[in-house]
Amino acid sequence: MLKEKLPAYAEKLNEAQKEALCHHKGPAMILAGPGSGKTTVLTGRVRYLTEHLHISPSSILVLTYTKAAACSMQERFIRETAGKICPVVFGTFHAVCYQILKEQYHLKHDCLLSEQEKLQIIKSLLKQYKQKADTEEAEWLLGFISIRKNSLNPKEENGLKKGNCQRISETKMQEDLNGEENTDKALFELMYQDYKRKCEQLGKLDFDDILLKCFLLLREREDVLLKWQKHFPYILVDEFQDCNDLQFAILKLLAGESANLFVVGDDDQSIYGFRGANPDIMRQFAEDYPQAVKIRLEANYRSRAEIVKASNMVIAENKKRFSKNMYAAGEKGEKIISPVQVLAFTDKKAQEEYIFSRVRQLAEKISYEDMAVIFRTNREAELFSYGLEEMRIPYILKGYRKSKYAHFFARDMAAYLKASQIVRCGNTTISRKLALVIANKPDRGIMWEWLHEESIELVSPVADGEFEKNCLQMYRQLCRIGTMSPWAAISYIRKVIGYDKWLLQKANGDSDKYEEWKRIGDFIHGEAKQFERIEDWLLYAEREQSKKEEQLGDKGIKLMTMHGVKGLEFSYVCIPNVNQGCIPHGRMLSQENMEEERRLFYVGMTRAKTALDILYLTGTGECPKLTSAFLNPLLQDTDSNVSAKH
């Protein structure tokens, strides 16, 4: 209990928040659970240091991970202090490290490689090593180069202590590289070294070089290090659990012996393993600074008690974590029956129909903008958005979505309809390009050798063989399609010719994949109703295909991934598809990966303020689906207030 008189802005805080806010010197680790007011503590402590302890504002550095978060925190601080104190530096790790490099080396504004320049370098290296040189492959390799640089290789980078973050990153890299047919770790190493040399030849840095070069500068130049240690004797770090080895090494150098390092984070919300972050960094902090004050912020001011209890039960299954006893500190928002529901559905269609009904019901009390449907992957969110469009429910999906007409279903339908227009004009031949698409969708037993000619004859003078009969049948089908409307033609292709059955065979027992293809097909099929002539539909489809991406809604329900939703909150949250293989994502996961997947699920759950729906699929007797192991504590706890239904 603090005995000194606190400033007015601190009086309404709870005891743990007050203790954190009033921390003066030395290292401190603040374990801040979801909704516990960590930003209030961070900005409050800066205010306490400057106004109460009379620390110079320009000597305080506040670090976070995104420019938006840094700007938001700075704006809040200025608002709370009525703009009186401005010299406090709020910035990202990269921005601050860039400033250090800029002052030392007089860097020019164009010294950083653009994303396009990085892709060009990698593509040229891929071609040099006779590898696939498309954008996807290049981005994949750039991702691993980023992990490598942020982890640091001790042999190559002269002796940084190898920590847990690096071991996990390199293990993941090894697994992924070995999983590729055309790339192995030795080849990656060659391209990595060539990439670094190419950057040096151009005299430019990539984004990850900012941290690496800054670390090397501070470690090797004592005069530079002392200058910046004196400049920023007080350092605060937000979202510390997202820190990687390299960032932590820079922090320790800047903090020096005085170690006025105040870190705020939650190991239960460490979800960026693919960037080299790991919850072990918080345990590493406790080991490196055994004298550090440790304060737990366990009061959740965001969520209802039932939501807090359910999320506690889930995350408690993780073994490698700091224990916390999160509790609901207040009841906010509309009273909604069954704040937490765990519901089972036979298939995705039934699951979606429930969500549509639920959000419309809740829209009478809360706005669509205060609702979120949270998925594990972007692809799931994209597919769900089609259903919302059909139901005319507004939604927001970040960025762009691949055009539906870029999907193979649309291309196949377009090929059928183009071929139908050719034979409708009396031709009995179609181009090889069209024939390659439609000949065996469904399988007609047409041999590929037949498709080597530039033009393919569909009607043979002698039609005694099975092959000739199949070609003649396809010709007659195309003739019939040519007389129909676009909607009727697509119906005929799908149901009579058997395209949908072919899709089922192509899915090879993967019901989720089949449902995905069918959903896109149904949407394209439905849009065809607005056209009377095949020519008009073909023009529309060609125009949509050329777009490649579609602009998405700008208001309504948020459709987000678990990675993207961190830091946000909503009155209503729905998490569908909580099944093995989806949540957790992937199969045969290591213990470390399983715990990160559980943390992702926990982050999704703790976004909810008033109501949380968790949905999973049971499948059918012929094709059952496995319920996520993450739901075990919720489904097995008879004393829980969770409403579990089938």
HELIX and SHEET records of a PDB file:
HELIX    1   1 ALA A    8  ALA A   10  5                                   3    
HELIX    2   2 GLU A   15  LEU A   21  1                                   7    
HELIX    3   3 LYS A   38  ARG A   47  1                                  10    
HELIX    4   4 TYR A   48  HIS A   52  3                                   5    
HELIX    5   5 PRO A   57  SER A   59  5                                   3    
HELIX    6   6 LYS A   67  GLU A   80  1                                  14    
HELIX    7   7 PHE A   93  TYR A  105  1                                  13    
HELIX    8   8 GLU A  115  GLN A  128  1                                  14    
HELIX    9   9 THR A  135  SER A  151  1                                  17    
HELIX   10  10 ASN A  164  ASN A  178  1                                  15    
HELIX   11  11 LYS A  185  LEU A  202  1                                  18    
HELIX   12  12 PHE A  207  GLU A  220  1                                  14    
HELIX   13  13 GLU A  222  HIS A  231  1                                  10    
HELIX   14  14 PHE A  240  ASP A  242  5                                   3    
HELIX   15  15 ASP A  245  ALA A  255  1                                  11    
HELIX   16  16 ASP A  267  GLN A  269  5                                   3    
HELIX   17  17 GLY A  273  ARG A  275  5                                   3    
HELIX   18  18 ASP A  280  ASP A  288  1                                   9    
HELIX   19  19 ALA A  305  ILE A  315  1                                  11    
HELIX   20  20 LYS A  348  LEU A  362  1                                  15    
HELIX   21  21 TYR A  368  ASP A  370  5                                   3    
HELIX   22  22 ASN A  378  GLU A  390  1                                  13    
HELIX   23  23 LYS A  404  ALA A  406  5                                   3    
HELIX   24  24 PHE A  408  ARG A  424  1                                  17    
HELIX   25  25 ARG A  432  ILE A  438  1                                   7    
HELIX   26  26 TRP A  448  HIS A  452  5                                   5    
HELIX   27  27 GLU A  466  ILE A  481  1                                  16    
HELIX   28  28 PRO A  486  SER A  491  1                                   6    
HELIX   29  29 TYR A  492  ILE A  497  3                                   6    
HELIX   30  30 TYR A  499  ALA A  507  1                                   9    
HELIX   31  31 SER A  511  GLU A  527  1                                  17    
HELIX   32  32 ALA A  528  GLN A  530  5                                   3    
HELIX   33  33 ILE A  534  LYS A  547  1                                  14    
HELIX   34  34 GLN A  591  MET A  605  1                                  15    
HELIX   35  35 ALA A  629  LEU A  631  5                                   3    
HELIX   36  36 ASN A  632  GLN A  636  1                                   5    
SHEET    1   A 6 VAL A  89  THR A  92  0                                        
SHEET    2   A 6 ILE A  60  THR A  64  1                                        
SHEET    3   A 6 TYR A 234  VAL A 237  1                                        
SHEET    4   A 6 LEU A 261  GLY A 265  1                                        
SHEET    5   A 6 ALA A  28  ALA A  32  1                                        
SHEET    6   A 6 VAL A 293  LEU A 297  1                                        
SHEET    1   B 2 ALA A 299  ASN A 300  0                                        
SHEET    2   B 2 TYR A 327  ALA A 328  1                                        
SHEET    1   C 7 TYR A 395  LEU A 397  0                                        
SHEET    2   C 7 ILE A 557  THR A 561  1                                        
SHEET    3   C 7 MET A 371  PHE A 375  1                                        
SHEET    4   C 7 PHE A 570  ILE A 575  1                                        
SHEET    5   C 7 ALA A 608  LEU A 617  1                                        
SHEET    6   C 7 VAL A 340  PHE A 345  1                                        
SHEET    7   C 7 SER A 643  LYS A 645  1                                        
SHEET    1   D 2 TYR A 400  LYS A 402  0                                        
SHEET    2   D 2 GLU A 549  GLN A 551 -1                                        
SHEET    1   E 2 THR A 429  SER A 431  0                                        
SHEET    2   E 2 SER A 455  GLU A 457 -1                                        
END                                                                             
